[in-house]
């Protein structure tokens, strides 16, 4: 069968255009620690509102199946790892903030992207170093010696620059630093996948519960998200890139005072999500979305080729309609 030179050129052109478009999809997910949905909705959050207006906002859940085999503690690191791996604690084996023995056979979204696209640029901006060293397991044999390209964390250990105070003001300062650096790197370096983690809201929840202090911390977090969002809008305006931002919290808080968390009450298990995705599906909008649905959503957007041996482990499903 004979093909014309023009036809061959067309096929080659389509192949390269599709490849370029895939490479220019980039994603950022942000965890704002310990914010109850009701308290978020009462606060002034113009940046989160602007993002939700493009895509959507919904209440969701964490904690696995209540009283079932996947029931998962509503604790910070446990929730982070459910997002990262798309599985509940009975699989990923992180049960508390000690992160004693993670099961790295359940790959994080970072490892999935690194294995599928070794040239991809990966980044983390975090107020807690364990997110990288223990949950992602950077540099460990068990994680395929995963290496990130941009790392900005560990400042909680610098007690000279950030002396620890009872009111956790040092965490507020570190969150601010992390958010500025994230915005700077995203604007100028544009990693393919980035995780931003900010803690101060959880500290104010534990200290004050439902309070003006918690509300102020939520509104500060919104400002921090705003500078990151501005960096993404700059990239989309000035470069041929499409960016997904996904913002969530890791757990709710125990009613009525909202100081603690960790149990399986409705308020402990309730989280929320904000995204600029324009193709959010009915599962997202019906309040049936779960923490473990975020990984499949990121995978769909970034068009990551996932081995069947990993995909079959997921407890979640994508929250994006197929385009």
N, C-alpha and C positions, 0 to 999 in steps of 0.2 A: 504494500500500500504506500503510495507516494504522498508526501505532504509538501505544501508550498513553503518557501522560506518565510513568507509573511505570516502564515499560520503558526509556524514554529516560534517566530518572534513574539506573537501574541500570547502563546502559552507561557513562554519564559517571562514575559512582562507581568502577566497575571500572578505567576508564582512569586516573583520578587515583590510585587505590590502587597500581596497578602502577608508575606513574611515581615515586611517593614511595618505594616499596620499592627501586626501582633506584637512586635517588639516595642511599639510605642504605647502600649497599654501599661499603665502604672497604677499601683495601689498603695494606700496608706490606711492602716487601721489604728485607732486610738482607743485605749482603755482609760476611762475616768473612774477612779476607784470608788466603789461604795455609795453611789448616788441613787436613792429611791426614786422611782418614776414620778410619784406624786410631788415630791419636793422639786424635781427638775422642772416639772410642768408649771409650778408656781413661780419659779425664778425668772428673772429677765435674761434671756439667752438669745440675743439677736443673731449671733453667728450660727448656732445650731438651728435656729428657726430658718435662716436663709438656706442652709444646706437641705433641710427637710422640705422646704418649698420646692426645690428642684427634684428631689427624690421622694423621701418619705420619713416619717417617724412612727414608731409602733412600740407598744409594750410587748415584752417577750418573757422568756423564762430560762432559768438555769436550774441545776440540781438534779437532772436526770428524771427518771420515773419515780415518783414518790412512793415509797414502800416497795419498790420493785428492785430487780437486780442491778439496775443502773443508777440507783439513788446515789447522789453525789453531794458532799458537804458544800454549803454555800460560803466557801472560804476563798480568799483572793487568789492564791497561786493555783488552787484547784480549778477555779473558773478560767484563769488565763490559759491553762493547759487544755481545757475543753475547747476553747476557741482555737488554740494553736494546732490541735490534732484532730478536731472534729469528732472526738470520742469523749465518753464519760469516764469517771474515775475508775470504774471496774476494769477498764482497759488501760488507760494511761498511767494508772497507779500513783498519782499524786493526790494525797488525802489531806494535806495540811500545808502550812507555809514552810515547814522544814524541808520539803521536797527531797525526802530521804532516798527514794529508790524509783525514779521515773522509768517507765517502760519505753525505751527509745525505739522499740520496734514499730511503734505507731508514729509515723513521721509527722513532723510539724510542716506547716505551709512553707516555711523557709527551706526546709530540706527538699520538699517536693519541687519547688522552683529551681533550687540549685542542681538537683539531679536531672531535671528536664532541660534546663538552660544554664549550663555551667558559666556562661558569660554574664548572667544576670547580676545586677548590683543589689545587694541586700543591706538593710540598715536597721539599727535599733537606737532609740533615744529614750532613756528610761531612768526613773528615779529609784530603781531598785536593781542592783547588779545581778541578782540571782535570776532574773528573767532571762538573761543571756547565758550565764554560766551553768545554771542548773536546768531550767526548762528547755531552752534551745540546745543546751549541751555543746556550746561552741568548742571546737577542737577535740572533742572526745571521739575515740574509736567507734563507740556505739552509735554515734550520729553521722558516721561517714566522714569524720574530721571536718564537720561543717565550719565554714569560715565566713564571717560577715565582712562587708567592705567598709561600712561606716558604723562606728561604735561610739556612743556618747552616754556613759553611765558610770556608776560607782562613786558619785559625789557624796552619797550618804556616809561613806567611809572616811571622807576628808574632814575630820573634826576640827582641824585648825581653821580652815576657810569657812566651814559651816558647823560651828559648835552646836551641839545638841541641846535644845531647850525644851522645857516641859510643855510649852504651848505649841510645839512642832513648827515654829516659824521657819526653822531651817529647811523643812520640807517645802514650805511655800516658796522659798527662795530657789531651791533646787528645781522644783517644777517650772518656775519661770525660766531659769537657765536652760532647761531641757527643751522647752517649747521654742525659745528663740533659736537654739542651735538646730532643732528639727526644721524650722521654717527656713533657716539659712541654707542648710544642705539640700533640702528639697527644691528650693528655688534655683540653686546654682549647680547642683550635681544630679538631681533627679534620679535617685535610686529606683529600681523597678518595684521593690516591695519594702515597705517600712512599717515598723511598729513604734508607736509613741505611747509611753505609759506615764501617767501623772497620778500622784498619790494623795495630795493634800485634802481632797474632799473626804476621803475615808477617815483621815485623822480627825477632822472636825466632827464627823459623824460619831466616832467613838467617844470623843471628849464632851460634845454638847448635845448629840442627838438632834432631833427636830428643833431647829433654832435659827436665829438670825445669823449666827456664825456659819452654820452649814449652808445657808442660802448665799451668803457672801462668798464662800469657797466655790460654790457651783458657778456663780457669776464670774469669778476669776478664771475658773477653768474654761468658761465660754470665751473669754478674751484670749486665752492661750490657744484654744482651737482656732480662733479667728485669724491669728497670725499664720498658722499653718495653712488654713483654707486660702488665705490671700496668696501664699506662695504657690499653691496648686493652680489658682486662677491665673497667676502670672505665667506659669508654664503653658497652660492651655492656650492663652492668648498669643504667646510669642513663639511657641514651638508646636510642631505637629504631634501633639500628645493628647491622649485621653486618660483622665485620672478618675479613679474611684476612691472615695473616702468613706470609711465605715467607722462609726463611733458607737461605743457601747459602754456599759458598766459591768463589773464582774459578779455582783450579787446585790440583793436588796438589803433591807435591814429589818430587824424584829420590831413589830409594833408593840406598844403604842409610842414609845419614846425614840425608837430608831437609833439607839446607841450601839447595839450589838448585832451580830449576824452569825450564821453558821448552821442554823437549823433548817427545818423543812416547812416552816409556816409559809403561807401565801406571800407575805411581805418579804420574807427572806429570799424566796425563790424568784420574785418578780424583778426583771431587768428591763431594759429598753434599748432600742437601736435607732440610729439616725444614719442615713446614707444619701448621697447625691445620685444614686443609680436611678435612671428613668424607667427601668424595666423591672421594678420590684413586683413580685408575684402576689397572688391572693394569700398565700401562707404568711407572708410578711405582714400584710395588712389586716389579717384576721386575728392577730395576737397569738398565733400558734407557733411563731418562730422561736427557736431555741438557740442558746449559745453555740451549740455544735453545728448550726446551719451556716455560720459565718465562713468557716474554712471552705466548704463546697462553693460558696458564693464567690470568694476570692479566686478560687481555682477556675471557675467558669469565666469570670471577667478576664483574668490573665491568660486564659487558654492554655493552662498547664496540662501537659500530657502526664497522666497519673497511672502508674502501674496498677493492674487489676488487683494485685496482692495487697495494695494499700487502700484502694477505693472501697473494697468490700468490707473494710473495717469501720468505715464511717458510721456514726450514729445520726448524722445530720444530712440535710438535703439543701440544694441551692435555693436561695430566695430570689433568684433572677429568672425572668422569663427568657426563653431562647429568642434571640433576635433573628 
